[in-house]
């Protein structure tokens, strides 16, 4: 997109009203919101720039789960403006990536206004994330990233133990499942998701800002799970601690205490994640 086209774009999409807003302080950078909630920030000139803290943390996972520069097979559940697929293409050239998003009009908007270079091996599909996960060949992916939201809430089918087991099946030995969610104290939803992952994986860890973990505010939490690879990966704790908004890694006995007596969620009890409080993620 040329600089003279760097004007806001407003368009109805499947799950609300999307706005693409140029960053006046950073040429070539765009913010995507849906119904006022920030969804993605992408820098077309520098796809390694990750503005949102939770995407920065997933970027650290991408950087530390395999030797630097090695190509990976990646499944992105939830596409937005393709921030993380662009990052992976830039940092791990040759990676094969599939992006799944249920919002067809939004995917079309991004393809039109913020297209990915044709040479990048990124396949984008309009499909249901849970159905795509269930249909994935066994052992097909090195990393599955779940960032699936419908109007700021994770759909119920993505919140069950069955979903966690489907992710485990789709991963290669040593692969990692990364789940972005949001919650606040007393962390009923978070604890249920930890129980789901513990039912399907042997290795778990959690990455979050201390203020969220202490119950001071609603915020993003990143869950990581693997069947065989030790978690957290080497260097992750150091990287997230050095971010502009530092986070910490919770694992082992501390994570077990946080999970408490939570039980895995069966399919017939699937519920969306809790709604965020008013203004939690809104933009002016």
N, C-alpha and C positions, 0 to 999 in steps of 0.2 A: 504494500500500500504506500503510495507516495505521500509526502508531507502535506500536500494541499488537500488530501483526502482524510487527514487526521481530525475528523469532526465526530462528535458523538453519533452513535447509531442506536435507535430504539426500535425494538421489534417484538411482537408477540411470539412466544414459543410455547411448547407443550405444557410447561409447568409454570407459566407466569409471563412477565414482561422482562425481556433481556435488554440490558444497556451495555454497549461497548463505549467506554470513556477513555479518551487519550490522556496519558499522564503529561501534564503541561511542564513538568520538571525533568522528564526523561524522554527524549525523542525515540519514537519507535516502540514505546511501551503502552500497554492497554490494560484497563481494568474491566472485567466482566462482572456484572451483577445481574441477579434475577430477583425481581420483586424487592429490590433494594439490598438484598443480601449479597455480599461479595462471594463470587464463585471462583474466579481465577485472575491472576495477574501474569501477563506474558510480555517479555521484551523481545521483539522480533530481531533486534540488532545483536542482542546478547542473551541467547536462550539459557545460559548458565546462571543468569541473575534470577534468584528466587526471592520474591518480595515477601510473600506470606510466610510466617514462621513455621506453620505446619508443613508447607511444601519444602521449606529449607530442611526440615528434619527428615522428610522422606528422601530428599536429595542426599543427605548424609548416609542414609541406609543404602541407597544406590551406590554410593562411593565406597562403602566399607564391606558389602556382602560378597564381593569378589575382587580379585586383583584389579588395580586401576587400569582402565582402558579396555578390559576384556568385554567383548560383546555378550549380551544376555538375551534370553527369550523372555519377554515381558507381556503380562496381561494387565491392562489398566481398566478397572471397573469404575466407570465415571470418567467423562472426558473433559468437560468444561472447555477451556480454550487451549487444551493440549499442552499445558505448561510442563508437566513432568515428562511426557513423551519427547518434547523438544529438548529438554535437558538431557535425557538419556541418549538421544541421537547425537548430541554435541559431545558428551563425555565418554560415551561408549559406542563409537562408530561401528556400524555393522550389526547392531542389535536388531532383532526382529521383534516388532511391537504390534500388538493388537489392542485397540481402544474400543470399548463398548459403552455406548450411552443410549438411554431410552428416549432422549429428547431429540427427535429427528430435526425439527425446525432449528434448534440450537446448533446441532452439528452442521447443518447447512449454512447457518450464519457464519460460523467460524471458518468453514471451508471457503466461503465467499470473501470475507473481510480480512481474515488472518490466516491465509493458506500456509500449509507446510510445504517446503520445497519438494518438488516431485521426486527428487532423488532419494529422499528419506524413506526407508522401509517401514512406514507406519500405516497400518491398515485400520480404518475407522469403520465400525459397524453400528447401525442403529438396532439395538436389541435390548432385551431385559437382562440385567447383570446376573441375577441368580440363574436364569435359564442358560446363559452363556457359560457360567461356571460349571453347572451340571453337565453341559455338553462337551466340556474341554477334554481332550484326550488325557489319559493318565500320564503323569510325569512330563507334561508338555512345557512347563515354564520354570524358569529360575526364580522369578519374582512375580507375585500377584499383588497388585495395589488396589485396595478397595476404598474409594472416595465417592460413595454413592449417596446422594441426598435428593430428596423430593421436597421442595419448599422448606429447606433447612432441617429436615428430619430424614433419618435413614429408614427406608422402607422395611416393613416387617419381615419379608422373606430373607433379608440380608442380616437379620439379627438372631438367627437360630443356630443350634448345634449342627443341624444338617448342612447349613451354609459353610460352617467351619470345616466339616468333614469333606465337603465338595472341594474346598480350597486345598486341603491337605492332599487329596487325590490328584489334583491338577499340577502339583509341584513335583519337581525332581527331588531325589534325596539331596539334602543340603539346601533346598530352596527355602524361600522366606515369603510369608504372607504378612503384608502390612495393611493395617486397618486404621483409617482416620475416623474418629468419632468425637462427639462433644457431650459433656455432662458436667454436673456440679455435685457437691456434697449433698446427701450422703452416698452418692455414686451407685445407686441401685442399678442403673443401666450398665455402667462400666463393669460392675462386678458380674453381672449376668454374661457380658461378653467375654470376660476373662474365663468364666466357667465354661463357656462354649469352646474357647480355644484350648483350654486344658483338657477337654474331652477328646480333642482331635490331634493335638500336638504335644511333644515332650518338652520343648524349649519355648519359653515365653519371656518377654520383657515389655515394659511400658515406658514411654517417653512423654514428659509433660513439664510445664512450668511449675515451679514450687508454689506459686500463688493459687494455681488450680488444684494441685494436690492437697494443699492445706484447707481447701474449701472456701477460699475467699471470693472466688468468682467462677462463673460458667466459662468453659473454654475447651479447646481442642486437646485430645489425648491420642497418642499414636501407639497402637498395639502391634507388636511383632511376634510372630510365631514360626517355628520350624520343627520338623520332625526329628532332625539329626544335627543340624548346625548349632553350635553353642551360641547362645544369645546373652548379652548384647554382643554384636561383632566388635572386633578389636578397633579401637579408635572412636567408636560412636559416642561414648560418654564424654570424651574430651571435646569432640566437635560440637555437640549440642550445648555444652557448658560455655563454649566460647562465642555463641551466637549473640546478636544484639539483645534478644530477650532470652536469657539463658534457660535451659531446661535441664532436667536430671533424668537419669535412667533408674527405674525400679525393677528389681528382679529378685529371684531367690526367695528367702524367707519373708522379706518385706512384701513381695508381691503376693505370696500365699496368705499373709495376714490381711492384705487389702481385699483379696477375693472372698475371704471368710467362708460362710456357709452357703454362698450362692450356688445355684444348680444350673446345669445347661438348659437352654430354652427349647422345648419341643416344638414341632411345626404347628401344632394346634394352639400354641400359646404365643405365636409370633405377634409382636406389636412394634409399631414404629418407635424410634428413639424419642426421648422427651423433647417437647418444643423448647427452643431457647427463650430465655426471658426477653421482654421487649427491649430492643436496642442492643442486644448482645453482639450482633454481627452487622448491624445496619450501617449504611454510609449516608452522609449528607448530600 
